[in-house]
C-alpha cells in the first residue's frame, strides 16, 4: 500500500482513502494483507462526539485523545498508574501554606508550534480563559472555588517560568494537581496565537473550535469534522520529535467496515467495534486487542423532580431491580464496559465491594404496588443513537415491561440527550458520565451524586445530581467533609460512608458499568498505551516492519 498523499488542503486524497476503505474497488479479493506507511498511524474511530478542539469548550474522551497530542499540560499521570503524577511542562512543583498554594517551575526549553517560548504567563492565561468562557470545562474549577472575578490573585505568573495557583477555599491539593494533569481544561495555550484570532471578545473560541495553538508533540494539519483529522509531527518538541511523521484519524462508525480494513491492513488502530467483531479479530495473529478501563461510567438516570420518579419506591424499583446487570455484562457491554454499581471507581483506597444489585421483577412489582402503580405507567427513555447505549436502552425497555412499565425509546444525538438532562426535561436517560479522570473518589462523587443546590434557578447543569433533580443533604455533607479532611485514613472512611449513604438513600442515578475502551491494532504498532483519562499520547508510538 503506497503512502496516502495529501491534497491541497492538507487532507488525505479522497480517492486513495476510498480505495483503501472499499478494498475491492482497487484490488481483487485475493490480494495479500497490505502494509500501511511506516511513518504514519492510520486510525479508524467515531468522531460523533468530537465537536470542538478548544480546551476551554470541548468535553469527552474523543476530544481529549486528540487535544493531548496538540497541547501539553503542566503535569501528566502515568498510563499504568493513574494516581502517579509526573512532570510535563512543570518540571517541579510544591504545595505549601497548609495546602492552599501550589507553585510550579516550568521548563525553559518548551516552545509552541508558532515558535514562541512557553512561559508561565501563557499557563496562567489559559486557565483564566477557561473561567472567563464559563463553559462545561470550567465546572471543575468552580467547584474548587475559582471565579472569573478573583482570577488575578488566584492564578498568576510570579516569574517567567514560575506559576502560582492559590486555592480560594480549602480542598484536597492532590485532587487539584490531578485535575491539572488530566483535564482538557488544564492544557496550556499559546495566548498570542489565540488572541490574534479573537472575534468580538470571544477569546479566540470560534477559531479554536477547528484549529490549535499548542506546544504538543503534534500540530494540527487538517480537520474536516466527522470525516478526517490529521496530526503532523512537531519537530521542535521539547521531549524530542515524535517517532511518527503523521497520524491520520478517520471518522468511521460501522464495525464491519472497521473489521474489514483492519483485516486488510488498511488501518493500524480501530475503536468502537462490536463485541462479535472484536472476538473474531482477537484470533488473528497479526492483531492485538487492548482494553483500557476508563474513569467514567454507563448509567441509567431518572428525573426525581417529576412523578412517578419523585417517589423513592419507584426509583428503587426501576434503578435497583429492573436493570438486568448480569444480562448486559454478557451481551451488550461485553466489549464496552465492566459491571460496576457504585459512583466511586474500583481500585482506589476508598472503593467498596459491589452492592450486588440484580434483576428482581417480583420485588419491583411489590414496590410499584406500594406506590399505587400496580398497573405500571408510561415513560420515555432518551438515549444516544449508537452502541452500546441503544443496546442498554433496549434491554431496559424489556425489563421495565416485565413490571408493567411501558417505555418508549427516543434515540438522538449527544446534544439532544444531554441537552434535555441539562434542562431537567426528561424522564429516563441512558448515558455515560462521571468524574474527570482524576484517580480520586471526589471526582466521581462530585460529578454523579453531589448537588448542593437543587433549585431550578441554581442552574448547576454540570452536576449530574442537579440534572436529575435529586439532592441529599447528608450525602453532600459527607462529600464536603471528606474533601478537606487532611488525615488520609479518616478521609477514606468518610468517602466510604458517602457510598454507603448512596446505597441507603436511593438517588436518581444508577451506575451500570465502568466504561472500557477496546482498541484493536496491528502487531506492528508499538508503544501505544491507552490512558484511563483518554489522554492517549502518541509521541512514543512507532511501527516495525511487517514480518
N, C-alpha and C positions, 0 to 999 in steps of 0.2 A: 504494500500500500504506500503510495507516494505521500509526502507531507502535504497537509492541507495548505493551499495558498490563500493569501489574504487579498480581499477586494480593495477597491479604492477607499472604502470607508473603514478599513481595518478589520472587516469581518471575514469569516471563512467563506470561501466561494460557495454559493448556494448549491450549484450543480454537483460539486465534489461531495458535499455533505449528503445530499440526496442520494448520490450513488452509493455512499457508504451505508446510509440508513436503509436503502431499499435493497442493497446487496445484489439481488437478481437483476436489477436494471443494468448493471455494469458487468456482470460476470455470470458464468454458469454455476449451477448448484454444486458442481464437483470441485470448485476452487478450494484450495487449502486455506487454513486459517491465516488471515492477513497479519502483518506486523505493523503496528502503528508507529509513527515517528518517534525516534529515541529521545528527542528533546522536548516532546510535547505530551501532556497528560490530557486524554480525552475523557470527559465526564458526562454521563447522562443523568439528569435529575429533574425533578419537578420544580419549576420556578413560579408556581401559582401564588405562593406567599412571599415571593421576592418582589416587593412593591417599591422599595427605595433602598439606596445605599447610604443615606445620610445617617451618621451615627447619632444625631440628635433627634431623629424621627423614626428610624426603622426599628422593627422588633422581629423576633423569631430566629430560629436556628439557621434557616437558609441565608438570611441577611448576614448573620454573624460569620458563617462559613466563608462568605466572600470578603466581608469587611476586614476580618482579622488578617487577611493576606495583603490588604491595601494599606492598612494602618498598623501602627504599633501602640501598645499601651504602656503604662508605667511599670506594671508588673504582669506576670503570667502565672498560671497554675499548671502543674505537671499533668500530662495526659494520663499517666499511670496512677497518679495520686492527686486528686483534685483538691485536697486540703493543703498541699505543699506550695507555698509561694516561691516564685523565682524572679530574679531581676530581669527587666527588659529595658525600656528607656531609662528607668530609675535603676542605677547600679547599687544604690544603698538607700536605706530608709530607717527612720527612728520614730518611735511612739513615746511621747513624753507628756508631762503635765497631767498625770492621772488619766492618761488615755484620751485626752481631748485635743492633742496636737500631733499631726503627722507631718514629718519633714522628709522630703525626698531629694536626693542628689542625683541629677540627671547626667548621663554620659555625655561626653563632649564631641563625639565623632558621628553623631546621628544627623542625617540630613533628609529633608523631604524630597519628593520626586522633582520638585521645582529647583532643587539645588540649595535652598535656604537651610541654614542650620536649625535644628530642633532646640528651642530654648524653653525655659520654664514658663515664660510668658505665653507661649503657644499652648502649653498644657493647661495653664490657668484659664485662658480664654476659652478653650474647648469645653471645659466643664461649666464655665459660666454661661456659655452659649446654650447648653442643654437646658439649664434652668430658665433662661430667657425665652426659649422656644416653648417651654412648658407643655411638651407633648408626652406621649407614653413613657419614653426613656427617662423622663425627669422624675417619675413617681418614686423610684428607689431613693433618690437624693432628697426628695421632700420628706420621705419617711424618716430620714436621719435629721430632719430639721432645717435643711438648707432652703433658702429662698432667694429669689432674684434680688430682692431689696438688700439683703445682707451679704451679697457675694463679694463685695470689695474687701471686707475684712475676713471673710471665711476662706476664700481661695485666692492666694496671691503668690506671685513670684517675688521672693526676697533677694534674689540674685539671678544672674544669667542662667545658672544651672541649678538653682535651689527653689523648690516649690514647697509652700506651707499650706496645709489644709487644717483649719481649726474647726472641730466639730461643734456645732451650735447647741447641741444638747447631749446629755450622757447617752452613750451607746457602746456596744462592743467594738473596739477599734479593729479587731480581727475581721469582723464582718465587713467593715468599710474597706479594708485592704483587699479582701476577696472580691468585692464589687469592682474595685479599681482594676483587678486582674481579669475579670470575666465578663463584665457588662460592656455591651456595644457603646453605651453612653460614655465610657471612660477612654475611648480611643482618642488619640491626640491628632488634631487637625493643623494644617498649615493655614494660620489665621489670614495672612496676607493674600494667599491664593483664593481663599473662600470669599473674603470681603471684596475682592476685585470683581466678583460676580454677584454681589448683593443687589437686589432689586427691591426698592421701596421698603427698606428696612427689614428684609426677610432673613438677614444673617446668612445669606447665600443658600437658603433652603431649597429653592427651586432648582438651582444649578446642581447642588449636591445630590439631588434625587437620582441623577443619572451620570454623575461624574465623581471623581475622587480627588482628595488633596492630602495624601498621607505620606508616611515615611516607611511603609511596609516593604516586604521583600519583593512584591509585585506592584506594578502600576496597571491601571485600567486601560486597556487598549480599545475595547468596543463593548457596547451593551445594547442589545435590542430586547426590551422586556418580553418575557415569555417566548423567547426564541433563542438567543445566543448571548454568551458573555465570555470575553477573552481577557485573561490576565497575562501581562508581559513582564518578564524578569527585569528587576530594577538593579542594574549592575553595581551601583554605588552603595548598596545597603550596608549598614554598619556591622552586620553579622557576616558579611561576605555574600557574594551573589548566590541566589538560589540555584539549585542544581538543574532545574528545568528551565528551558527558554520560554515556554508558553504553557498556559493551562486553558483549555477550551471546554467550556461548560455549555451543554445544550439542553434546552427545555424538552423533556420527554416524560410522558406520564403513562404510556402504555407498557405494561410489564412485559408482554410478549415481544414487543419491539426491542426493549432493552435486553431481553434474554437473547434474541437473535444476534444483536450487534456485539454483545459480549462473546457469544459463541464463535463469531467470525473474526474477532479481534479488532472490530471497528470501534470499540470502546475499551478504555482501560479500567474505568471505575463506573459503577452504576448503583444508584439507590432508589428505593421505592418499588422494588419488585414484589410481586405477590409471593405468599408462602410456598405454593406449589413450584413456582419458578425458582425460588431460592433453593429449595430442596433438590430440584433437578440439576441446577448448576453446581451444587456443592459436590457432586460426584465427578465433575470434570477435573482431570489432573492439572490443567493449565490455569485453574481459577481458585481463588481463595474467598472465603466468606468471613467477614469481620462484623461482629455485633458489639455496639457500644451502648451502655445504659446511660440515658440522659438524666438530667436533674428534674425534668418536668413529668407530668402525669396525664393520662387519659382519665376523664371523669364524666359523671352524669350529674347535672345540676338542675335544681328546680327553683321556681320563684316563690320564696317564702312570703312575699308581700301579697300574693294572690291566693284565694281559695281555689282548690282544696289544699294546696301545699302549705298554707299558713297553719294547718293542723299538724302537730308533731307526729300523730299516729299515721297520717298519710305519708309524711316524709319517711318515717321508719319503714312502712310497708314497701314503698317504691325503691328507696335507696339501699335498704339493708336486706330485703327479702325478695325483690323482683328483678335483680340483676343476676344473670347466670355467669358468675365469675369463672367457675370451672369450665363451663362450655366455651366461653370466649377464649380462655387460655389455650385450649387445644385446637381452636379453629381460626377465628378472625385475627387474634392477636399473636399467633404463633411466630411471626417474624416482625412484629411491630412493638410488642411490649411484654413485660413480665408482671403477673398479677401482684398488685400492691394496694392495700386498702387503707393506708394511713397517709396524712399530709406530709409527714417527715420522711425523706428518703431512707432507704436501708443503708447500712454501713457507717452511720455516724454514731458517736458515743451515746447520743440521746435517743437513738432509734429503738423501737419496741417491736416485739413479735407481732405477727398478723393477728387481728381480732377474729379472723375466721368467719366473716360473713359469707352466706351461701344462699342459693335459691331455695326459698321455702314458701311456696304458693299458699299453703294452708294457713301459715302464720300471717301472711299478708292479707288474706281474706278476713281473718279474725280482726285484724287491726282496722281494716276498711269498714267492717260492720260496726265496730265500736264508734267509728267516726260518722256513722249514719250513711255510709256509701256502699252498702252491701251489693248494690247493683252496678257498682263501678261508676265511671264518669268518662267524658270525652276530653281529650287533650291533644297537644301538638308537640312534636319533637323536632327541634331545629338542629341541623347537622350540616357540616361541610360536605359537599358532593364529591368525596374521594375516600379512598381506603386509608385507614381502617374505620373511619368514622361512620360511613354508611353501614358497614357490617355490624358495628356495635349497636347502631340505632335499630337495625332490622331485628337483631336478637332481642333488644329491649322491647320493641313493639310486640314481639311474640310472647314474651313472658308477662308483660302487662296484660295482654289479652287473656291469659290464663286466670287472672284475678278479676276479669270483667272490665278492665280499663281499656278504652278504645282510643288508641293513639294514631294520629296521622303524622307521617314523616314529611318534613319540609326541608328539602336539601337546598343549599345555597352556597354562596362564596363566603370566605372568611369575614369580609366586611358585613355581609348580611347577618351572619350568625352571631358574631361577637358584637356587632353594632346593636343588635336587639338586646343583648345582655347589658351593654353599657347604658342603654336607656331603660333597663329593667322592664322591658316589654317582651316577655317570653314566658313559656310555661315549663318546658323541659329543653335542655341543651345537652348534646353530647359533644364534648370539646376536649381541648388539650391546653394545659396551662401549668401553673405552679410558680415556684420561685425563680429567681435568677439562677445562675449556675454556681453560686456560692455554696461550698460544702459546709453549710451552717444551717441548723434547724430553723432559725428565724426566717431565713429566706423563703421557705415554702409556707410556713405558718402565716407569715405576713401576707403572702400573695393569695392563699387559698381560704383562710378562715378568719383572719383578723378584720374587724370592722368597727372602728372607733366612733363612727357617727352614721347611724342608719337613716338619717333624714334624706328625703329626695334632694333637698337643696344643697346637701353636702357635696354631691357630685364626685364621690370618691371612686370613679369608674375604673381606676387601675387596680382596685382591690376586688378580688373575686367575691369576698364576703359581702361587700357592699352591693355588687351587681346582683347577687342572689337575694338581697333583702333580708339577710339573717345576721343578727348581732347577739353575742353572748357576753355580757359584762365580765363574768367570772373568767372566761377564756381570754378576753382581751387583757385583763389584769395579770394573768399568769404569763402571757407573752411579753407584756411590758416589763414585768419584774425580772424575767429571765434575761432579757436583753442587756440590762445594766448590772447584773449580778457578777461581781469580779471573781468570786470563787468558782472554779471550774466544776467541782463536784456538785455544788448547790445549783449551778446553772443547768447542768444536765438533769438534775432531779426536777427542776421547775419545767423544763421542756417536756419531760415525761408526763408530769401532771397535766400539762396542756393537752397532750394527746389523749390521756385518759378522760379528760373533760369532753373532748370531741366524741369519744365513744358514748359517754353518758347522755349528753345533750345532742340529739340528732339535728345537725345543721341542715344546710340546703345543698351541700356539695359532697359527693361521694367519689373519692379516688378509686379507679378500677385497676390501673396498671401503670408501672413506670415505663416511660417511653424508651424503646430501644431503636437504635438506628442501625439497620443492616445494610452493609455495603458489600457488593460482590466485585472483585477486582482480579485482574490478570496477575499471575505469579511473577511476572517480570517487573511489576511495580514494587518498589522497596521504599521503606521509610515512611509509609503512610500510617499515621496514628490518629484514629478518630478521637476527638476530645469530648468529654461529657458535657461541656458548656456549649458545644457547637463550634468552638474556636479551633478548628482543624487546620493547623498551619502547614503549608505545603512546601516550605523553604528547603526541607531536608529530603523531599521525595525525589526519587530518580528511577530510572528503568535500566534493567540489564538486558543483554542480548537474549533473544528467544532461543531456547535450546531445542 
